[in-house]
Amino acid sequence: MHQNLVPATNGRLVDVRELLPLDKQEYKDFGFSKSSHAQALFDDGKITKNILFSIKYQYQDNGERDS
């Protein structure tokens, strides 16, 4: 698990998490990327579009999968 705190729309901080399984064969439908969690937070109105884009850009810049 990895997480970052980012500004929320309510003026506080919200954590954006990434949870990746250690054994992909056994837990192939388990886990989520930071990018997909940020998208869910944006869809729920908890983060702004700028924060969402900065997280997605960070994924693209690092060459990681954007899902």
All heavy atoms as TSV, in Angstrom:
chain	resi	resn	atom	element	x	y	z
A	1	MET	N	N	0.849	-1.174	0.000
A	1	MET	CA	C	0.000	0.000	0.000
A	1	MET	C	C	0.891	1.232	0.000
A	1	MET	O	O	1.914	1.269	0.668
A	1	MET	CB	C	-0.900	0.002	1.215
A	1	MET	CG	C	-1.833	1.160	1.249
A	1	MET	SD	S	-3.005	0.965	2.584
A	1	MET	CE	C	-3.560	2.606	2.732
A	2	HIS	N	N	0.470	2.214	-0.762
A	2	HIS	CA	C	1.169	3.489	-0.823
A	2	HIS	C	C	0.109	4.570	-0.840
A	2	HIS	O	O	-0.948	4.395	-1.433
A	2	HIS	CB	C	2.017	3.546	-2.098
A	2	HIS	CG	C	2.824	4.780	-2.195
A	2	HIS	ND1	N	2.432	5.859	-2.932
A	2	HIS	CD2	C	4.012	5.120	-1.638
A	2	HIS	CE1	C	3.348	6.810	-2.834
A	2	HIS	NE2	N	4.307	6.385	-2.053
A	3	GLN	N	N	0.378	5.687	-0.166
A	3	GLN	CA	C	-0.600	6.767	-0.179
A	3	GLN	C	C	0.084	8.118	-0.138
A	3	GLN	O	O	1.214	8.234	0.315
A	3	GLN	CB	C	-1.593	6.635	0.967
A	3	GLN	CG	C	-1.026	6.882	2.336
A	3	GLN	CD	C	-2.072	6.747	3.426
A	3	GLN	OE1	O	-3.138	6.184	3.213
A	3	GLN	NE2	N	-1.773	7.241	4.602
A	4	ASN	N	N	-0.631	9.111	-0.625
A	4	ASN	CA	C	-0.218	10.508	-0.563
A	4	ASN	C	C	-1.391	11.318	-0.050
A	4	ASN	O	O	-2.543	10.988	-0.342
A	4	ASN	CB	C	0.166	11.040	-1.939
A	4	ASN	CG	C	1.452	10.468	-2.453
A	4	ASN	OD1	O	1.422	9.480	-3.171
A	4	ASN	ND2	N	2.568	11.058	-2.080
A	5	LEU	N	N	-1.098	12.379	0.673
A	5	LEU	CA	C	-2.135	13.314	1.098
A	5	LEU	C	C	-2.182	14.459	0.098
A	5	LEU	O	O	-1.148	15.019	-0.266
A	5	LEU	CB	C	-1.846	13.845	2.493
A	5	LEU	CG	C	-1.884	12.805	3.607
A	5	LEU	CD1	C	-1.454	13.433	4.929
A	5	LEU	CD2	C	-3.269	12.203	3.734
A	6	VAL	N	N	-3.389	14.783	-0.346
A	6	VAL	CA	C	-3.595	15.873	-1.301
A	6	VAL	C	C	-4.700	16.777	-0.784
A	6	VAL	O	O	-5.529	16.354	0.023
A	6	VAL	CB	C	-3.949	15.327	-2.712
A	6	VAL	CG1	C	-2.804	14.496	-3.270
A	6	VAL	CG2	C	-5.233	14.544	-2.699
A	7	PRO	N	N	-4.745	18.026	-1.240
A	7	PRO	CA	C	-5.812	18.936	-0.807
A	7	PRO	C	C	-7.185	18.450	-1.265
A	7	PRO	O	O	-7.366	18.049	-2.415
A	7	PRO	CB	C	-5.461	20.260	-1.488
A	7	PRO	CG	C	-4.028	20.147	-1.864
A	7	PRO	CD	C	-3.771	18.692	-2.099
A	8	ALA	N	N	-8.127	18.487	-0.347
A	8	ALA	CA	C	-9.507	18.112	-0.652
A	8	ALA	C	C	-10.331	19.364	-0.941
A	8	ALA	O	O	-9.913	20.484	-0.641
A	8	ALA	CB	C	-10.114	17.349	0.522
A	9	THR	N	N	-11.499	19.166	-1.500
A	9	THR	CA	C	-12.373	20.302	-1.831
A	9	THR	C	C	-12.929	20.986	-0.586
A	9	THR	O	O	-13.355	22.129	-0.664
A	9	THR	CB	C	-13.541	19.846	-2.723
A	9	THR	OG1	O	-14.230	18.770	-2.086
A	9	THR	CG2	C	-13.042	19.403	-4.091
A	10	ASN	N	N	-12.890	20.303	0.563
A	10	ASN	CA	C	-13.414	20.888	1.799
A	10	ASN	C	C	-12.343	21.646	2.584
A	10	ASN	O	O	-12.576	22.049	3.713
A	10	ASN	CB	C	-14.049	19.817	2.681
A	10	ASN	CG	C	-13.073	18.773	3.173
A	10	ASN	OD1	O	-11.867	18.857	2.924
A	10	ASN	ND2	N	-13.576	17.757	3.854
A	11	GLY	N	N	-11.148	21.818	2.001
A	11	GLY	CA	C	-10.082	22.555	2.660
A	11	GLY	C	C	-9.183	21.699	3.533
A	11	GLY	O	O	-8.205	22.181	4.093
A	12	ARG	N	N	-9.508	20.450	3.684
A	12	ARG	CA	C	-8.688	19.525	4.463
A	12	ARG	C	C	-7.807	18.716	3.525
A	12	ARG	O	O	-7.645	19.059	2.361
A	12	ARG	CB	C	-9.581	18.606	5.286
A	12	ARG	CG	C	-10.384	19.357	6.326
A	12	ARG	CD	C	-11.189	18.420	7.149
A	12	ARG	NE	N	-11.888	19.153	8.187
A	12	ARG	CZ	C	-12.452	18.592	9.206
A	12	ARG	NH1	N	-12.441	17.280	9.328
A	12	ARG	NH2	N	-13.053	19.315	10.120
A	13	LEU	N	N	-7.244	17.632	4.033
A	13	LEU	CA	C	-6.443	16.720	3.223
A	13	LEU	C	C	-7.171	15.390	3.091
A	13	LEU	O	O	-7.886	14.968	3.996
A	13	LEU	CB	C	-5.074	16.483	3.866
A	13	LEU	CG	C	-4.165	17.701	3.959
A	13	LEU	CD1	C	-2.904	17.348	4.743
A	13	LEU	CD2	C	-3.801	18.221	2.587
A	14	VAL	N	N	-6.972	14.744	1.956
A	14	VAL	CA	C	-7.538	13.421	1.712
A	14	VAL	C	C	-6.409	12.542	1.187
A	14	VAL	O	O	-5.500	13.021	0.509
A	14	VAL	CB	C	-8.731	13.486	0.716
A	14	VAL	CG1	C	-8.290	13.956	-0.638
A	14	VAL	CG2	C	-9.438	12.160	0.620
A	15	ASP	N	N	-6.459	11.265	1.556
A	15	ASP	CA	C	-5.405	10.376	1.084
A	15	ASP	C	C	-5.801	9.710	-0.228
A	15	ASP	O	O	-6.934	9.316	-0.419
A	15	ASP	CB	C	-5.057	9.317	2.131
A	15	ASP	CG	C	-6.238	8.452	2.518
A	15	ASP	OD1	O	-7.373	8.958	2.502
A	15	ASP	OD2	O	-6.031	7.276	2.829
A	16	VAL	N	N	-4.830	9.650	-1.130
A	16	VAL	CA	C	-4.985	8.947	-2.401
A	16	VAL	C	C	-4.121	7.700	-2.271
A	16	VAL	O	O	-2.924	7.794	-2.028
A	16	VAL	CB	C	-4.514	9.804	-3.594
A	16	VAL	CG1	C	-4.668	9.035	-4.895
A	16	VAL	CG2	C	-5.302	11.095	-3.648
A	17	ARG	N	N	-4.759	6.545	-2.395
A	17	ARG	CA	C	-4.082	5.284	-2.108
A	17	ARG	C	C	-3.844	4.449	-3.354
A	17	ARG	O	O	-4.554	4.567	-4.342
A	17	ARG	CB	C	-4.923	4.447	-1.152
A	17	ARG	CG	C	-5.134	5.090	0.171
A	17	ARG	CD	C	-5.975	4.215	1.048
A	17	ARG	NE	N	-6.254	4.896	2.297
A	17	ARG	CZ	C	-7.286	4.649	3.039
A	17	ARG	NH1	N	-8.154	3.740	2.676
A	17	ARG	NH2	N	-7.467	5.307	4.162
A	18	GLU	N	N	-2.852	3.596	-3.219
A	18	GLU	CA	C	-2.573	2.579	-4.222
A	18	GLU	C	C	-2.378	1.277	-3.466
A	18	GLU	O	O	-1.648	1.221	-2.486
A	18	GLU	CB	C	-1.304	2.943	-4.984
A	18	GLU	CG	C	-0.896	1.923	-6.003
A	18	GLU	CD	C	0.291	2.402	-6.807
A	18	GLU	OE1	O	1.347	2.678	-6.216
A	18	GLU	OE2	O	0.137	2.523	-8.034
A	19	LEU	N	N	-3.059	0.246	-3.903
A	19	LEU	CA	C	-2.962	-1.050	-3.252
A	19	LEU	C	C	-2.719	-2.093	-4.324
A	19	LEU	O	O	-3.576	-2.342	-5.171
A	19	LEU	CB	C	-4.247	-1.364	-2.486
A	19	LEU	CG	C	-4.288	-2.670	-1.722
A	19	LEU	CD1	C	-3.181	-2.718	-0.682
A	19	LEU	CD2	C	-5.631	-2.841	-1.053
A	20	LEU	N	N	-1.531	-2.658	-4.313
A	20	LEU	CA	C	-1.168	-3.642	-5.329
A	20	LEU	C	C	-0.836	-4.961	-4.648
A	20	LEU	O	O	-0.105	-4.989	-3.661
A	20	LEU	CB	C	0.029	-3.146	-6.147
A	20	LEU	CG	C	-0.201	-1.835	-6.876
A	20	LEU	CD1	C	1.075	-1.377	-7.554
A	20	LEU	CD2	C	-1.320	-1.960	-7.884
A	21	PRO	N	N	-1.358	-6.055	-5.171
A	21	PRO	CA	C	-1.092	-7.366	-4.568
A	21	PRO	C	C	0.338	-7.824	-4.828
A	21	PRO	O	O	0.949	-7.469	-5.838
A	21	PRO	CB	C	-2.090	-8.285	-5.265
A	21	PRO	CG	C	-2.339	-7.636	-6.578
A	21	PRO	CD	C	-2.230	-6.149	-6.331
A	22	LEU	N	N	0.868	-8.605	-3.914
A	22	LEU	CA	C	2.202	-9.166	-4.098
A	22	LEU	C	C	2.180	-10.358	-5.038
A	22	LEU	O	O	3.138	-10.620	-5.739
A	22	LEU	CB	C	2.785	-9.584	-2.745
A	22	LEU	CG	C	3.019	-8.434	-1.769
A	22	LEU	CD1	C	3.509	-8.978	-0.432
A	22	LEU	CD2	C	4.008	-7.443	-2.329
A	23	ASP	N	N	1.085	-11.101	-5.039
A	23	ASP	CA	C	0.965	-12.287	-5.883
A	23	ASP	C	C	-0.189	-12.068	-6.860
A	23	ASP	O	O	-1.347	-12.286	-6.523
A	23	ASP	CB	C	0.708	-13.519	-5.023
A	23	ASP	CG	C	0.663	-14.805	-5.821
A	23	ASP	OD1	O	0.711	-14.758	-7.063
A	23	ASP	OD2	O	0.591	-15.876	-5.180
A	24	LYS	N	N	0.108	-11.610	-8.059
A	24	LYS	CA	C	-0.931	-11.253	-9.027
A	24	LYS	C	C	-1.733	-12.459	-9.502
A	24	LYS	O	O	-2.885	-12.327	-9.865
A	24	LYS	CB	C	-0.326	-10.533	-10.221
A	24	LYS	CG	C	0.106	-9.133	-9.889
A	24	LYS	CD	C	0.515	-8.389	-11.123
A	24	LYS	CE	C	0.862	-6.969	-10.756
A	24	LYS	NZ	N	1.104	-6.149	-11.912
A	25	GLN	N	N	-1.130	-13.638	-9.531
A	25	GLN	CA	C	-1.876	-14.817	-9.979
A	25	GLN	C	C	-2.974	-15.179	-8.998
A	25	GLN	O	O	-4.083	-15.514	-9.386
A	25	GLN	CB	C	-0.936	-15.989	-10.184
A	25	GLN	CG	C	-0.065	-15.826	-11.403
A	25	GLN	CD	C	0.818	-17.034	-11.628
A	25	GLN	OE1	O	1.039	-17.825	-10.731
A	25	GLN	NE2	N	1.316	-17.176	-12.839
A	26	GLU	N	N	-2.675	-15.106	-7.720
A	26	GLU	CA	C	-3.661	-15.489	-6.712
A	26	GLU	C	C	-4.702	-14.395	-6.488
A	26	GLU	O	O	-5.857	-14.667	-6.225
A	26	GLU	CB	C	-2.959	-15.803	-5.387
A	26	GLU	CG	C	-3.899	-16.374	-4.338
A	26	GLU	CD	C	-3.158	-16.819	-3.089
A	26	GLU	OE1	O	-1.945	-17.032	-3.142
A	26	GLU	OE2	O	-3.823	-16.938	-2.057
A	27	TYR	N	N	-4.285	-13.132	-6.603
A	27	TYR	CA	C	-5.176	-12.008	-6.311
A	27	TYR	C	C	-5.335	-11.108	-7.528
A	27	TYR	O	O	-5.214	-9.893	-7.444
A	27	TYR	CB	C	-4.614	-11.186	-5.152
A	27	TYR	CG	C	-4.446	-11.961	-3.881
A	27	TYR	CD1	C	-3.198	-12.386	-3.455
A	27	TYR	CD2	C	-5.546	-12.273	-3.098
A	27	TYR	CE1	C	-3.048	-13.103	-2.288
A	27	TYR	CE2	C	-5.407	-12.989	-1.927
A	27	TYR	CZ	C	-4.149	-13.397	-1.523
A	27	TYR	OH	O	-3.998	-14.095	-0.370
A	28	LYS	N	N	-5.629	-11.682	-8.676
A	28	LYS	CA	C	-5.635	-10.900	-9.918
A	28	LYS	C	C	-6.691	-9.809	-9.948
A	28	LYS	O	O	-6.530	-8.827	-10.663
A	28	LYS	CB	C	-5.775	-11.818	-11.120
A	28	LYS	CG	C	-7.067	-12.599	-11.170
A	28	LYS	CD	C	-7.088	-13.517	-12.366
A	28	LYS	CE	C	-8.323	-14.393	-12.316
A	28	LYS	NZ	N	-8.344	-15.345	-13.395
A	29	ASP	N	N	-7.783	-9.936	-9.198
A	29	ASP	CA	C	-8.824	-8.907	-9.193
A	29	ASP	C	C	-8.749	-8.029	-7.944
A	29	ASP	O	O	-9.695	-7.323	-7.626
A	29	ASP	CB	C	-10.207	-9.571	-9.276
A	29	ASP	CG	C	-10.408	-10.281	-10.596
A	29	ASP	OD1	O	-9.857	-9.820	-11.610
A	29	ASP	OD2	O	-11.111	-11.305	-10.610
A	30	PHE	N	N	-7.629	-8.079	-7.262
A	30	PHE	CA	C	-7.465	-7.352	-6.006
A	30	PHE	C	C	-6.507	-6.188	-6.216
A	30	PHE	O	O	-5.503	-6.321	-6.899
A	30	PHE	CB	C	-6.908	-8.301	-4.933
A	30	PHE	CG	C	-6.765	-7.674	-3.585
A	30	PHE	CD1	C	-7.874	-7.428	-2.806
A	30	PHE	CD2	C	-5.522	-7.325	-3.102
A	30	PHE	CE1	C	-7.745	-6.853	-1.557
A	30	PHE	CE2	C	-5.378	-6.757	-1.852
A	30	PHE	CZ	C	-6.490	-6.512	-1.078
A	31	GLY	N	N	-6.813	-5.062	-5.627
A	31	GLY	CA	C	-5.935	-3.908	-5.687
A	31	GLY	C	C	-6.443	-2.833	-6.630
A	31	GLY	O	O	-7.398	-3.032	-7.373
A	32	PHE	N	N	-5.793	-1.679	-6.553
A	32	PHE	CA	C	-6.163	-0.547	-7.401
A	32	PHE	C	C	-4.984	0.411	-7.469
A	32	PHE	O	O	-4.151	0.461	-6.574
A	32	PHE	CB	C	-7.412	0.168	-6.883
A	32	PHE	CG	C	-7.357	0.504	-5.413
A	32	PHE	CD1	C	-6.811	1.688	-4.976
A	32	PHE	CD2	C	-7.862	-0.379	-4.473
A	32	PHE	CE1	C	-6.750	1.995	-3.622
A	32	PHE	CE2	C	-7.818	-0.086	-3.123
A	32	PHE	CZ	C	-7.263	1.111	-2.693
A	33	SER	N	N	-4.913	1.163	-8.546
A	33	SER	CA	C	-3.840	2.136	-8.733
A	33	SER	C	C	-4.218	3.466	-8.079
A	33	SER	O	O	-5.382	3.746	-7.798
A	33	SER	CB	C	-3.575	2.350	-10.216
A	33	SER	OG	O	-4.655	3.049	-10.802
A	34	LYS	N	N	-3.202	4.286	-7.876
A	34	LYS	CA	C	-3.423	5.617	-7.321
A	34	LYS	C	C	-4.253	6.456	-8.285
A	34	LYS	O	O	-5.104	7.244	-7.881
A	34	LYS	CB	C	-2.077	6.282	-7.050
A	34	LYS	CG	C	-2.122	7.259	-5.910
A	34	LYS	CD	C	-0.792	7.936	-5.709
A	34	LYS	CE	C	0.156	7.037	-4.987
A	34	LYS	NZ	N	1.423	7.735	-4.668
A	35	SER	N	N	-4.024	6.253	-9.565
A	35	SER	CA	C	-4.760	6.982	-10.584
A	35	SER	C	C	-6.258	6.659	-10.550
A	35	SER	O	O	-7.095	7.556	-10.632
A	35	SER	CB	C	-4.169	6.662	-11.954
A	35	SER	OG	O	-4.827	7.361	-12.954
A	36	SER	N	N	-6.576	5.376	-10.423
A	36	SER	CA	C	-8.001	4.997	-10.374
A	36	SER	C	C	-8.659	5.449	-9.067
A	36	SER	O	O	-9.829	5.834	-9.067
A	36	SER	CB	C	-8.177	3.492	-10.579
A	36	SER	OG	O	-7.610	2.759	-9.527
A	37	HIS	N	N	-7.911	5.445	-7.955
A	37	HIS	CA	C	-8.479	5.939	-6.700
A	37	HIS	C	C	-8.718	7.444	-6.783
A	37	HIS	O	O	-9.750	7.950	-6.316
A	37	HIS	CB	C	-7.561	5.596	-5.523
A	37	HIS	CG	C	-8.161	5.923	-4.200
A	37	HIS	ND1	N	-7.456	6.555	-3.218
A	37	HIS	CD2	C	-9.406	5.707	-3.696
A	37	HIS	CE1	C	-8.249	6.728	-2.154
A	37	HIS	NE2	N	-9.432	6.217	-2.432
A	38	ALA	N	N	-7.784	8.168	-7.400
A	38	ALA	CA	C	-7.969	9.611	-7.577
A	38	ALA	C	C	-9.188	9.900	-8.437
A	38	ALA	O	O	-9.945	10.837	-8.155
A	38	ALA	CB	C	-6.715	10.218	-8.199
A	39	GLN	N	N	-9.406	9.094	-9.473
A	39	GLN	CA	C	-10.581	9.277	-10.321
A	39	GLN	C	C	-11.862	9.088	-9.508
A	39	GLN	O	O	-12.813	9.858	-9.636
A	39	GLN	CB	C	-10.562	8.305	-11.499
A	39	GLN	CG	C	-11.720	8.479	-12.456
A	39	GLN	CD	C	-11.681	9.795	-13.193
A	39	GLN	OE1	O	-10.679	10.119	-13.823
A	39	GLN	NE2	N	-12.752	10.568	-13.128
A	40	ALA	N	N	-11.886	8.089	-8.630
A	40	ALA	CA	C	-13.055	7.852	-7.778
A	40	ALA	C	C	-13.273	9.022	-6.813
A	40	ALA	O	O	-14.420	9.447	-6.592
A	40	ALA	CB	C	-12.891	6.544	-7.003
A	41	LEU	N	N	-12.198	9.559	-6.261
A	41	LEU	CA	C	-12.318	10.717	-5.363
A	41	LEU	C	C	-12.849	11.933	-6.116
A	41	LEU	O	O	-13.680	12.683	-5.603
A	41	LEU	CB	C	-10.967	11.039	-4.721
A	41	LEU	CG	C	-10.454	10.034	-3.696
A	41	LEU	CD1	C	-9.011	10.349	-3.326
A	41	LEU	CD2	C	-11.340	10.007	-2.471
A	42	PHE	N	N	-12.384	12.138	-7.348
A	42	PHE	CA	C	-12.886	13.238	-8.170
A	42	PHE	C	C	-14.370	13.041	-8.491
A	42	PHE	O	O	-15.161	13.980	-8.388
A	42	PHE	CB	C	-12.075	13.353	-9.462
A	42	PHE	CG	C	-12.637	14.371	-10.410
A	42	PHE	CD1	C	-12.495	15.724	-10.161
A	42	PHE	CD2	C	-13.320	13.968	-11.543
A	42	PHE	CE1	C	-13.033	16.669	-11.034
A	42	PHE	CE2	C	-13.854	14.895	-12.424
A	42	PHE	CZ	C	-13.710	16.245	-12.166
A	43	ASP	N	N	-14.743	11.817	-8.860
A	43	ASP	CA	C	-16.145	11.521	-9.179
A	43	ASP	C	C	-17.058	11.765	-7.985
A	43	ASP	O	O	-18.221	12.131	-8.153
A	43	ASP	CB	C	-16.293	10.080	-9.657
A	43	ASP	CG	C	-15.623	9.834	-11.004
A	43	ASP	OD1	O	-15.297	10.816	-11.718
A	43	ASP	OD2	O	-15.416	8.650	-11.339
A	44	ASP	N	N	-16.526	11.580	-6.769
A	44	ASP	CA	C	-17.295	11.825	-5.542
A	44	ASP	C	C	-17.239	13.279	-5.084
A	44	ASP	O	O	-17.805	13.629	-4.052
A	44	ASP	CB	C	-16.780	10.938	-4.408
A	44	ASP	CG	C	-17.123	9.475	-4.609
A	44	ASP	OD1	O	-18.025	9.169	-5.422
A	44	ASP	OD2	O	-16.499	8.627	-3.935
A	45	GLY	N	N	-16.512	14.132	-5.840
A	45	GLY	CA	C	-16.421	15.551	-5.502
A	45	GLY	C	C	-15.459	15.853	-4.365
A	45	GLY	O	O	-15.516	16.927	-3.781
A	46	LYS	N	N	-14.550	14.943	-4.065
A	46	LYS	CA	C	-13.640	15.130	-2.934
A	46	LYS	C	C	-12.327	15.804	-3.303
A	46	LYS	O	O	-11.657	16.354	-2.442
A	46	LYS	CB	C	-13.378	13.792	-2.252
A	46	LYS	CG	C	-14.636	13.232	-1.617
A	46	LYS	CD	C	-14.379	11.933	-0.913
A	46	LYS	CE	C	-15.685	11.438	-0.290
A	46	LYS	NZ	N	-15.506	10.133	0.336
A	47	ILE	N	N	-11.945	15.742	-4.594
A	47	ILE	CA	C	-10.758	16.452	-5.054
A	47	ILE	C	C	-11.097	17.202	-6.339
A	47	ILE	O	O	-12.057	16.874	-7.022
A	47	ILE	CB	C	-9.542	15.515	-5.282
A	47	ILE	CG1	C	-9.825	14.470	-6.372
A	47	ILE	CG2	C	-9.098	14.857	-3.987
A	47	ILE	CD1	C	-8.614	13.631	-6.768
A	48	THR	N	N	-10.284	18.192	-6.644
A	48	THR	CA	C	-10.524	19.000	-7.846
A	48	THR	C	C	-9.936	18.327	-9.087
A	48	THR	O	O	-9.121	17.406	-8.988
A	48	THR	CB	C	-9.880	20.389	-7.696
A	48	THR	OG1	O	-8.461	20.233	-7.631
A	48	THR	CG2	C	-10.401	21.125	-6.477
A	49	LYS	N	N	-10.325	18.842	-10.231
A	49	LYS	CA	C	-9.807	18.334	-11.496
A	49	LYS	C	C	-8.300	18.559	-11.593
A	49	LYS	O	O	-7.575	17.730	-12.130
A	49	LYS	CB	C	-10.531	19.007	-12.663
A	49	LYS	CG	C	-10.171	18.420	-14.016
A	49	LYS	CD	C	-10.919	19.098	-15.135
A	49	LYS	CE	C	-12.318	18.537	-15.199
A	49	LYS	NZ	N	-13.051	18.952	-16.411
A	50	ASN	N	N	-7.808	19.681	-11.059
A	50	ASN	CA	C	-6.368	19.947	-11.092
A	50	ASN	C	C	-5.578	18.896	-10.311
A	50	ASN	O	O	-4.521	18.458	-10.757
A	50	ASN	CB	C	-6.055	21.339	-10.543
A	50	ASN	CG	C	-6.437	22.435	-11.503
A	50	ASN	OD1	O	-6.592	22.199	-12.695
A	50	ASN	ND2	N	-6.594	23.636	-10.985
A	51	ILE	N	N	-6.080	18.499	-9.154
A	51	ILE	CA	C	-5.415	17.466	-8.355
A	51	ILE	C	C	-5.460	16.137	-9.097
A	51	ILE	O	O	-4.459	15.415	-9.174
A	51	ILE	CB	C	-6.053	17.345	-6.955
A	51	ILE	CG1	C	-5.892	18.645	-6.162
A	51	ILE	CG2	C	-5.474	16.160	-6.193
A	51	ILE	CD1	C	-4.467	19.014	-5.839
A	52	LEU	N	N	-6.612	15.798	-9.663
A	52	LEU	CA	C	-6.747	14.563	-10.433
A	52	LEU	C	C	-5.735	14.532	-11.576
A	52	LEU	O	O	-5.015	13.546	-11.757
A	52	LEU	CB	C	-8.168	14.432	-10.987
A	52	LEU	CG	C	-8.399	13.278	-11.969
A	52	LEU	CD1	C	-8.215	11.930	-11.278
A	52	LEU	CD2	C	-9.781	13.401	-12.588
A	53	PHE	N	N	-5.661	15.614	-12.334
A	53	PHE	CA	C	-4.737	15.662	-13.468
A	53	PHE	C	C	-3.282	15.579	-13.013
A	53	PHE	O	O	-2.454	14.976	-13.680
A	53	PHE	CB	C	-4.971	16.899	-14.308
A	53	PHE	CG	C	-6.208	16.837	-15.161
A	53	PHE	CD1	C	-6.740	17.982	-15.709
A	53	PHE	CD2	C	-6.857	15.638	-15.415
A	53	PHE	CE1	C	-7.892	17.940	-16.502
A	53	PHE	CE2	C	-7.993	15.583	-16.201
A	53	PHE	CZ	C	-8.511	16.732	-16.746
A	54	SER	N	N	-2.959	16.208	-11.887
A	54	SER	CA	C	-1.572	16.149	-11.412
A	54	SER	C	C	-1.189	14.721	-11.019
A	54	SER	O	O	-0.061	14.295	-11.272
A	54	SER	CB	C	-1.344	17.107	-10.240
A	54	SER	OG	O	-1.983	16.656	-9.075
A	55	ILE	N	N	-2.113	13.961	-10.453
A	55	ILE	CA	C	-1.844	12.566	-10.104
A	55	ILE	C	C	-1.718	11.724	-11.361
A	55	ILE	O	O	-0.791	10.923	-11.496
A	55	ILE	CB	C	-2.935	12.016	-9.166
A	55	ILE	CG1	C	-2.840	12.726	-7.815
A	55	ILE	CG2	C	-2.813	10.502	-9.001
A	55	ILE	CD1	C	-4.027	12.515	-6.914
A	56	LYS	N	N	-2.619	11.923	-12.310
A	56	LYS	CA	C	-2.540	11.164	-13.556
A	56	LYS	C	C	-1.275	11.521	-14.336
A	56	LYS	O	O	-0.642	10.648	-14.923
A	56	LYS	CB	C	-3.784	11.395	-14.408
A	56	LYS	CG	C	-5.001	10.688	-13.837
A	56	LYS	CD	C	-6.179	10.798	-14.768
A	56	LYS	CE	C	-7.349	10.043	-14.194
A	56	LYS	NZ	N	-7.645	8.845	-14.940
A	57	TYR	N	N	-0.868	12.783	-14.322
A	57	TYR	CA	C	0.362	13.196	-14.998
A	57	TYR	C	C	1.574	12.549	-14.334
A	57	TYR	O	O	2.501	12.121	-15.004
A	57	TYR	CB	C	0.496	14.719	-14.986
A	57	TYR	CG	C	1.787	15.194	-15.591
A	57	TYR	CD1	C	1.957	15.215	-16.967
A	57	TYR	CD2	C	2.844	15.604	-14.780
A	57	TYR	CE1	C	3.147	15.644	-17.533
A	57	TYR	CE2	C	4.036	16.030	-15.338
A	57	TYR	CZ	C	4.179	16.043	-16.705
A	57	TYR	OH	O	5.361	16.453	-17.258
A	58	GLN	N	N	1.546	12.478	-13.022
A	58	GLN	CA	C	2.634	11.852	-12.277
A	58	GLN	C	C	2.794	10.389	-12.697
A	58	GLN	O	O	3.903	9.907	-12.861
A	58	GLN	CB	C	2.326	11.952	-10.782
A	58	GLN	CG	C	3.447	11.606	-9.868
A	58	GLN	CD	C	3.034	11.848	-8.427
A	58	GLN	OE1	O	1.903	11.571	-8.043
A	58	GLN	NE2	N	3.933	12.374	-7.643
A	59	TYR	N	N	1.682	9.697	-12.906
A	59	TYR	CA	C	1.725	8.311	-13.363
A	59	TYR	C	C	2.329	8.223	-14.757
A	59	TYR	O	O	3.182	7.394	-15.018
A	59	TYR	CB	C	0.317	7.714	-13.395
A	59	TYR	CG	C	0.019	6.862	-12.212
A	59	TYR	CD1	C	-0.216	7.429	-10.975
A	59	TYR	CD2	C	-0.020	5.485	-12.332
A	59	TYR	CE1	C	-0.488	6.645	-9.875
A	59	TYR	CE2	C	-0.290	4.692	-11.247
A	59	TYR	CZ	C	-0.525	5.281	-10.009
A	59	TYR	OH	O	-0.790	4.500	-8.930
A	60	GLN	N	N	1.908	9.080	-15.661
A	60	GLN	CA	C	2.416	9.057	-17.030
A	60	GLN	C	C	3.896	9.416	-17.056
A	60	GLN	O	O	4.679	8.827	-17.785
A	60	GLN	CB	C	1.634	10.016	-17.905
A	60	GLN	CG	C	0.214	9.573	-18.149
A	60	GLN	CD	C	-0.611	10.619	-18.879
A	60	GLN	OE1	O	-0.145	11.713	-19.143
A	60	GLN	NE2	N	-1.843	10.287	-19.178
A	61	ASP	N	N	4.288	10.384	-16.244
A	61	ASP	CA	C	5.667	10.848	-16.197
A	61	ASP	C	C	6.618	9.757	-15.673
A	61	ASP	O	O	7.754	9.667	-16.084
A	61	ASP	CB	C	5.761	12.099	-15.332
A	61	ASP	CG	C	7.053	12.855	-15.529
A	61	ASP	OD1	O	7.525	12.921	-16.682
A	61	ASP	OD2	O	7.598	13.373	-14.528
A	62	ASN	N	N	6.112	8.928	-14.760
A	62	ASN	CA	C	6.917	7.852	-14.191
A	62	ASN	C	C	6.868	6.582	-15.036
A	62	ASN	O	O	7.478	5.589	-14.666
A	62	ASN	CB	C	6.464	7.524	-12.769
A	62	ASN	CG	C	6.809	8.624	-11.800
A	62	ASN	OD1	O	7.769	9.351	-11.985
A	62	ASN	ND2	N	6.028	8.761	-10.745
A	63	GLY	N	N	6.092	6.590	-16.112
A	63	GLY	CA	C	5.997	5.426	-16.959
A	63	GLY	C	C	5.169	4.309	-16.368
A	63	GLY	O	O	5.242	3.175	-16.783
A	64	GLU	N	N	4.360	4.635	-15.362
A	64	GLU	CA	C	3.521	3.626	-14.730
A	64	GLU	C	C	2.194	3.509	-15.457
A	64	GLU	O	O	1.807	4.387	-16.207
A	64	GLU	CB	C	3.291	3.990	-13.262
A	64	GLU	CG	C	4.579	4.012	-12.471
A	64	GLU	CD	C	4.385	4.495	-11.053
A	64	GLU	OE1	O	3.222	4.607	-10.616
A	64	GLU	OE2	O	5.380	4.776	-10.396
A	65	ARG	N	N	1.497	2.432	-15.187
A	65	ARG	CA	C	0.212	2.195	-15.826
A	65	ARG	C	C	-0.841	3.167	-15.320
A	65	ARG	O	O	-0.951	3.404	-14.131
A	65	ARG	CB	C	-0.236	0.761	-15.515
A	65	ARG	CG	C	-1.345	0.318	-16.428
A	65	ARG	CD	C	-1.738	-1.091	-16.124
A	65	ARG	NE	N	-3.001	-0.986	-15.436
A	65	ARG	CZ	C	-3.440	-1.847	-14.555
A	65	ARG	NH1	N	-2.744	-2.879	-14.228
A	65	ARG	NH2	N	-4.580	-1.691	-13.969
A	66	ASP	N	N	-1.577	3.743	-16.196
A	66	ASP	CA	C	-2.664	4.665	-15.864
A	66	ASP	C	C	-3.981	3.945	-16.110
A	66	ASP	O	O	-4.351	3.726	-17.239
A	66	ASP	CB	C	-2.574	5.930	-16.719
A	66	ASP	CG	C	-3.618	6.958	-16.358
A	66	ASP	OD1	O	-4.183	6.852	-15.243
A	66	ASP	OD2	O	-3.870	7.845	-17.174
A	67	SER	N	N	-4.654	3.550	-15.018
A	67	SER	CA	C	-5.921	2.843	-15.198
A	67	SER	C	C	-7.058	3.565	-14.543
A	67	SER	O	O	-6.896	4.401	-13.734
A	67	SER	CB	C	-5.825	1.445	-14.638
A	67	SER	OG	O	-5.465	1.452	-13.286
